[in-house]
Amino acid sequence: MNLIVAVDQNWGIGKDGDLLKRISGDMKYFRNTTMGKVIIMGRRTFESLPGKKALPGRTNIVLTRTANYAAQGCKVLGSEEELFAEIEKYDREDLFLIGGAKMYEEYIDCCDTLYITKIYETYEADRYMVNVDKRDGYLVTWESDVIEEDGLKYQYFKYERK
């Protein structure tokens, strides 16, 4: 399974149910990387999507403990057991964990490849990603050049399990 996320310099990922910063280039990178794939998210991440709708061109899976939760265009699963049974139907390389913080924390150890956009800025955040640079088990196997967009610098990294 893969994980994809954008983090600030403190590994913050969100504030008040939204992204810290919407970066056009990073949104295109996310779309291109996950298009045609299976995206897995928690309920709050689903509810933060534009229009609270499934992202087109991808199989959307929402994991939630909220009983009878409905998410149009998504497969809604209520337990870890259901999630693991469902993802067995797909190629591991096609699975992308897209958030949020709780999902990243609980399932990072199931991920072999991490696609992390590092934003070279610090924002006020209330949701964080595990700092992979301080965690054993992953190596950076690719990094892009630093990109500047509207005065903001960021960079893409690919981490793979050792």
N, C-alpha and C positions, 0 to 999 in steps of 0.2 A: 504494500500500500504506500501511497505517496501522501505528503502533507504540503500544503501551499499556504503561505501567509506573508503579510507585509508587517514589519516591525520598525519601531523607532529605535533610537540609541539606547533606550532602557528596556527594550523588548516589549514595549507597550503595543497593543494591537487595537484597542477600542476605547470609546468613552460614550456613556449614555446610550448604548445599543447601536452605535454607528462606528464606522471606521475613523481612525484618527485623522486621516488625510486621504482625499480622493485624488489620485494621480493618474492622469489619462494614459500615460505609457504603461503603468503598472496594471491598470484595468484591462488594457489590450493584451498584455502578457498573460494575465490570469485567464482571460477568455481563450486565447490561442492555446494555452497549456492544457486547459480542461475541456475544450470543445470535443464532443464525441465520447467523452469519458463518463465515469460515475462519480458524482460529487456527494460527499457525506457530510452532514452538518447537524448541529443541535437546533432545537426549536427557536431559540433566540436569534441565531444566525439566520435561519429561514425568515423570521419576521423582520429582519433588517434589510432583506433583499428588496429591490425596487418593486413597489406594488404588492409586496408579500406574495410574489409569484415565483414558480419554479424557473430556474435559469434555462433558457432554450438551448437545444442541441446537446443536452446532457441528461443522463439519468440522475434524478435528484432523490436522495434518500435523507429523511429527517428522523433523527433519533430523539424521542421525548418520553418522559414519564407521565405527561399529561394525558389522562384517559380520553379516548374518543377524539383525539386531536385530528383535524382535517387540514391538509395542505394541498391545494389544488395542483395537480401535475406531479405530485411527489409520492414516493412510497414512504409511508409513515410507519416506523417501527417503535415498539414500546420497551424493548429490553436489549441488553448486550447480546443475549443468546440469539434473538431474532436478527440482530445486525450481523453477527458472524455467520449465521445460516444464509442470509441474503447475499453477503459479499462473496461467499463460496461460488456463486453462480458466474462470477466475473474474473477476468484475468487480473491478478494483483497489480500489474503495471497500469491498469486502467482506473484504479481506485484512487480518489483524491479526497483527503480530509480537508475541509475548508473552514472549520471553526465550529464553535468559538473556543474561548479560553479553556473551558471545562473539557471539551472534546479533545483539544490538543493535549491537555495534561493527562487525561485518561488513556489516550490511544497513541501517543507518540511512540511508545515501544513497539507498536504494531507496524510502524512505518519504516521502510527501508531507504526511501529517498525523500529529502526535504527540499522544497523550493522556497527559499526565503528571500524576500526583497527587504534590504536594509535601507531605511530612510535615514539620511544623515541629518537628523533634526530630533528634538525632544518635544513631546507634547504632553499635555495633562491627560493621563489615561486612568481607566478603572478596570481594564482587562489586560492581562499580560500573557505572553508566550514564554515557555521555558527557554532560558538562555542556553542555546545549543552549544555556543562557544565555551561554556563552562561545564559541559557535560561530556563524559566519556562515551564513546560508541559511534561517533560520526566524524567524518572527514570532509572538508571542502574538496570537491572534485572538479568544480568549474566555477568561475566567476566572470561576470561581464565587466566591461569597462564601467567607470562611474558615468552615470547619465545625469544631465542637468535639464530640468523642465521647469520653466517659470521661476528660475532662481533656486529651485529645490534640487538637492543632489541625492541620488539613490543608486543602488547597485543590486543586481541579482546574484544569488549564490545557490549552488546545488550542493547539498550535503548527502553523502551516502554512508550507510552503515559500514563500520569497519569489518 
